[in-house]
Amino acid sequence: MSAEPLFTEPIYGIRCWHLHDSLCALRGIGKGRSEPWYPDGRWTKARCLTCRHPAPDPRCACGLYAYHPSAAPPSWCGSWGFASLAGLVEARGRVELHRHGFRAAEARPRIFFVPPRLLARPAYRARVERISRRAGADLVEVPLPEHALEWCEREGYCLAPEVVLDLVVGRQMTLFPPRRGDVRG
């Protein structure tokens, strides 16, 4: 990882959180352990929970995870239900870029994607409206997780897949330059 930031502007990704209703808290779902995200719109700062180095670190799995909307696997959201919330995050600072996503030093929710079938239930609607208001994030109704990906692309929240590939491959070439006699195409 170079000392120069890879991005001068925030980078956007998608992810899911567990909902903890008593505190309107968001706890990350997915790889690694996760501390609660700040529920009030402040930037959540990544911390390595196993070592004492700044997060993210290329030699570790620490950082705040998100998928590139243009490269997320079909199962990116798991099951959409009353105990989880999917959304778009804005990330900044040190970023470890990967083919399907990234790990960032800081992130915060910007958009929460919610299916209309769940919003039809008053208790769920009140819960996610309270969480989104507190986080300063908008609610966007989409019927299925793949519609959230399409929304991100349409609204310009995606790095083009070829840009991601170019950055990831270019970075790997810097970290692991070809040896004499290697053929890479």
N, C-alpha and C positions, 0 to 999 in steps of 0.2 A: 504494500500500500504506500503510495507516495504521500509526501507532505502536502501536496497541492490537492484541493478538493476536486473531485471528479465532476461535480455539478455546482454551478454558481447560484442556481435557483433551486427551490424545493423540488423533490422528486415525489411522484405519487404512486401508491400501490394499494392493493386491496387485501383485506384480512378479515378475520372473525374474532369476536370476543365472547367470553362467558359473561352473562349479566349477573351481577350481585345486587339485588334490588334494595337491600337495606341501606346501602351507601350510594346507590346509583353508580356503582363501580364497574369498570371494565377490566377483565383479566384475560390476557392473551390465551388463545387456543393455538396449539400447534407445537412446533419443535421447541425443545428446551423448557426450562422453568420460566415463569413470568411473574413479575410483581404487578400489582394493579397499575393500570394507566391512570394518569390524572384525569378526574372526571369533569374538570372545570375549564377545559380549553387550553390550559397551559401545555407546553411541550413536555412530554414524558421523556425522561433521560434514561438511556440504556445503562445498565450496570452488569458487569459480569458477575454472576452469582457463584462462580467456582474459583475465580482468580481475582487479582487486584489490578488488572490492566484496564486501560480505557476500552470501552466497547464502541463499535465492534472491532474485533481483532481478526486478522486473516488466519491466525493459527488456532482459532477457537470458534465456537458456535454461538457466541453471545451477540446481542444486538436486538433491536426491535424489527421483527420480521414483517415483510409484506410481499405479495406476488405482484409482478408486472401484470396489469390488466390484459395486455395482449399475449401473455404467455402462461396464464394461470391454468392449471389442470382442471378437468371437469369437476373434480371433487374439492375444489378450493375452499368451499364454504361448509363442507360436511353437511349436516342436516340443519335446515333452517327451522328453528322452533322457538318456543317461549324462553328458553334458557340461553339463547345465543343471539348475536347481532352481527351482521356483516356490514362492512363499510370501506370507505376510501380514506387512506391516511396521507397526510402531507409529511414528508420527512426531510431532514436537513442535517448538516454536519457531516461527520465521517460516514461514508457509505461503503459497504462491501457489496459489490454488484455481482450477481450471479445470473445465469441464463433465464431462470424462471422467476427471479425476484431479487430481493436485497435485504440486507440487515443494516439498520441505521443507528446513529448515535442518539437522535432525537426524532420524535414523531408525535402527531396529534390527529384525532379523527376530524375529518372535514365533512364527510357525507355518511349517513347511515342508509343502507338499502333495506327496505322492508317490503314483504309481500302483502298485497291487499287483503289476502285471506286472514292474515294475523291481525292486521289493523282493524278488521271488522269486529274484533273482540275488544270491548272497552277497556278491560284491565291491561291488556298488552299495549294498546294505543297510548294509554295514559303513562305507562312505564317508559316506552321508547320516546315519547314526546318529552318527558321530564329529563331523560338522559341526554337527548339531543340538545335541548334548551341549555342545559347545564354545561355541555361540552362546546356549545357554540357551533354545532354541526347541523347541516340541513338533513331533512328526511326526504328520500326519493323512493317512490313506490315502484317496485319492479316485481313481476310475478315469479320469476325464477332466477337463480344465481347467474345463469348465462346472460340474462337481460342486463344485469349490473355490468358485466364486461362490455356488452355492446354500448351501454350508456357511457361508460368511461371513454371508449374509443370515439364515440360521436361528439362528446364534449371536450375532447383534446387532453385527457388525463393519461395518455399512454405514450411511452417511448416506443417508437416503431421497432418491431422485432429485429429488423436488420441493424438498427442502431445498437440495440442491446447486444446482439451477436458480435458486432464489430468491436464494441467496447470490451466485452468479456474475452474474446479471442485475442484482441490486441494486448490486453492486460496479461493474459497467460503467456503470450509470446515474450513480453517484457520479463515476467517472472521466470519463465522456463525457455530461454532462447534455444533455437534449433542447434543441435550439435552438427559438426561437420559430417556431411554425408546423409543427414536427415532430409527427407523429402516431405514437405507439407504443402498441401494444395488448398 
